[in-house]
């Protein structure tokens, strides 16, 4: 009995040390990377929206592990003279709160793309967004498609950039499975928040951008420490872990989408493969236009921004916004 009690006490002490270090790291990340836009109250949740420019409304939705800083690095500067750009932190990431308070560290459920779209649409309504173009990158592509499915008459067009849109064969990597589980989210996530070395972030970014280089200054700008906060880390893993069955259901409804849809995808994308996602999507949606970018990886809006900007402009013309 005494040995068991000492073991429990030792583990509790380790937990206190880990939590203290995680607290310090989270506070440092939040101090270094404050909100760049508005924090608005939506259905009892805080949503972060970065807004620039003027013209037709263009909503930007980032991918997994990301936040609005992925777009503010350079991409919004290309768009703000022609569009009012509204970049949202998706629920649970950046400075946006999760869509439901019922999800805790022991609950592995994650928000669906439809739940995320509904909350962000309510935020857009508060901002006076009317008949927007909606661009989604990677996981954000699934949320953009959910946006169009939920509001087909009030969505001018969709731009899906390297987007997750269809169910994939096999499973995810072990990290997503572990952190997305109830025990992993509660026990492993704090360890990563507390002790993950910064060079691992650079390695992860290099893998995401490959074969394209990471733009100089991107790692410092993106604020990866925000994603490594315990609650954000859990939310991201759970959203990715639970995405596939939602895509199964959503994909059956893609043929109902009637608005202009532009799809942009790199041929060398190994994170969200072209042949599994965008090529089928281009056949599922009537009139969808697919732009294949030879030799480009998972980040076309950085590696080939002109092509993504051209897709936005085509969608705007097709929707008669220009």
N, C-alpha and C positions, 0 to 999 in steps of 0.2 A: 504493500500500500504506500509506504514512504517513497519507494523508488518511483512509482507511478505519479505520485504527487509532485516529486521533484522534476520529473520529465515535463509534466503539464506546466509547471511554473517556468521552466526554461523556455519552453515553446512560447508561452505568453510573453516572456521577456523579449524574445526575438521578434514577436509580432509588434511589440511597442516600438522597438528600434526601427523596424521596417516602416511602420506607419509614420514615425517621426521624419524619417528620411524622405518618404514619399510626400509628406506634407510640404517639406522644404522645396522639393523639386517642383511640385505643382504651383506653389506660390511664386517661385522664380519664373516659371513659364508664363503664368498669367501676368506677371509684372512686365516681362519682356515683350509679350505679344498681346496687348490689350485689344479690345474691339476697335475696328476701323470704321464702323458704320453705326447704325441705329440699333438699340436694343428695345424691342417692342413686346408688349404683353399680348399674347394670343391664346385664348381659351385656357388661361391660367398658366401658360408656359412663356418663357422668355425666348424670343427668336431674334437672331442677329441678321441684319440686312445691310449690305454695303451697296450704296446707290450712287451712281455717277452718270452724267451726261443728260442728253435730251433727245427726244424723237420717239419712235414706236417703242413700246415696252419689250425688253429682252431679259428674261430670267435665266440665271446661270446656276446650275446645280453641280457641286463637286462630287468627286468619287470617294471610295472607301479610304479611311485614314486621313482624309483631307479637311480643308476648310476654305473659306473665301480667299485666303491669301494665295491659293493656287492661281486664282484669276487676277488678283490685284498685282501679282508680280510684274506682269507686262501685258496680259491679254486684254484687260479692260481698256487700257490706253488706246488700243486699236479700234475700239468700238464706240467709245463715249461721244464722239462727234456725230454719230449717226443714230444712236439709240439711247433711250434711258435704260441703263443697265442696272439690274437688281440681282446681286449675287447673295444667295442665302447660305448660311451655315445649316447643313441638314440636321435634323433632330439628334441630339446626343453628341454632336461634334462641334468643334470650334466654341462659339459662345452661345449656341442654341441648346436649350434643355430638351430632354427626351420627350417623346409624345405622350407617354403615360407614366403616372407615378406608381403604377402597380409593379413596375419592373425593379427589382432590387438585386443585390449581389448574389443571392441564392436562386434567382429566377432567370433561367437561360433564354427566355423569350426575347425576341427583338422586333422592333417596329417593321411592319411590312412597307414596301414602296407605296402602297395605296394610303396607309396611315400617314406616312411622311408627306405625301403629296397633299393630302387633305389639310394638314396643319399649315403647310407652307402656302397653300392657296388662301387660307384664312388670313395669313400674314399679308399676302399680296393684296387681298381685298382692303385691308386696313391702309395700305400704301397707295390705294387708288389705281392699282394695276388693271388695265383693261385689255382684253384680247391679246395676250402676250405671245411672242415667240418664246419657246422654252428649250434651252440647251442643257443637256445632261451629259457629263463625262463619266465613263466607267460605271460604278454603281449608280451615279446620278442619272445615267441613261435610263435605268429601270424606273427611277422616280419620275423622270420626264415623260416616259411612256404612260405611267400610271396617271400623271397629270392630264394627259390628253384623253385617256380613257374615261376619267372622271368628269371632265368638262370639255367634251368635244366641240360644243358650239361656242365656247369662250376661249378657245386656244387657236391662235392664228396659224401656228406651225410648230413643228418639233425639229430639233437638230440633235441627233444622237451621235456622240463622238466617242468612239471606242467603247460603246455602251454594252453593258450586260443586259441581254434581252431574251435569251432562250436558255432552257435547262441544258446543263453540260453533263457529259459522262464522268463517272468517278466522283471522288470526294475532294475536299480542300486540304491544304497543308496542315500539319499537326498543330501548329501554333493557334490557328483559327479554331480547331476542334477543342483544344485544351482551354483557351481563354473563353470560348463560347459556352463551355460547360458551366454548371453551377459551381462546382468545387474549384475549377480553374479560375473562374472570374473572381472568386472570393480569396483564393490563396496565392495564385501565381501572378495575377495582374499587379498586386502591390509590390511584389519583388521586382518586376520589370520596371514599374514606375520609379522605384527607389534607386535601382542600381544599373539600369541599362546604359552602357557606354555610348557616348555621342558618335563614335566612329561607326557603330552599327546602323545609325540613322543614315549616314552617308552611303553605306553599303546597300541599304534597302532602297534608297533613292536611285542609286546607280542601276539596280536591278529593274526598277519600275520604268526608268527611261530607256533602258537598253533596246536596241543598239545605239540610240541617240545619246549624246552627252547630256549630263545635267547642266543647265545654264549656270554660268558663274553668278554667285550670290543667291541662288534659289534656296539652298539649304538653310541659309541664315534668315531668309525672308519667310519661309513657309510656317515656321513655328511648330515643328514636330513635337515639341514638349507639350503642346495642348492636346495632341492625340494620345500621348503617353500618360495623361492623367488617368487615374484608376477608372472613374466612371465613363470617360470617353473611350478608353481602351476596351472596356467591357461592352459598351454599346456598339462600337464598331464591329467587334468580333461576332456579337450576336446577330447583328443585321446581316452580315455576310453569311454566317452559318445558316440562317433561316431563309435566305433569298431564293434558293432553287425552287421549292414548291410554289412560291408566289409567281415565279416566272412561268411555271407550267400552266397555272390558271390564266395569267395575263396573256400568254402567247395565243391562247384560243380566241382571244378577243381582238387581236391586232387587225384582222381583216375589216373590222368595223371603223377603223380610223380613216377619216375622210380629209383631214387637213393636210397641207403640204408637209412632207417628211423628208428631210435631208439626213443622210447617214454618211459619216466620215470615219474611216478605219484604216490603220496601218497594216500592211501585209506581214510585218515582222512582230506584231503584237503577240507575246506569249502569255500575258496576264489575262486578257479577255480575247481569245483567238477569233479572228475574222470569220473563219469557216463555220464556227459553232454559233456565233451570235449575229453579226451584221449581214452576212450573206443570206441566211434564212430570213432575217427580218425584212430585207429588201424584197423578198418574194411574198411575204405575209401581208404587207401593207400595200394596198392599191396605189400605184403612182409614186411609190417611194424611190428616191434617187440615191444610189450608193456611189460614193467616191472612194476608190481604193488608192492608198498612198504607198507606192512601192518603196520598200526599204525602211519604212517608218515604224516605230514601236508604239507603245501604249499612250504616249503623251503628244498627240498631234497638235494640240493648241499651243504647245511650246516648240515642237520640232518642225511643224509645217503650219504656222498660224495663218498664212495667207489662204491656204486651202479651207480652213475652218471658217475664216471670215467670209470667203466667197460662198460657202454653203449657207451661212446666215443670210447673206444678201439675196441669194436665190430663193430661200424660204420667204423672205420679206416680199420679194417681187411676186412670187407665186400666190402669196396671201393678199396681194394688192395693198400692202402697207407702204409701198413706194411706187 
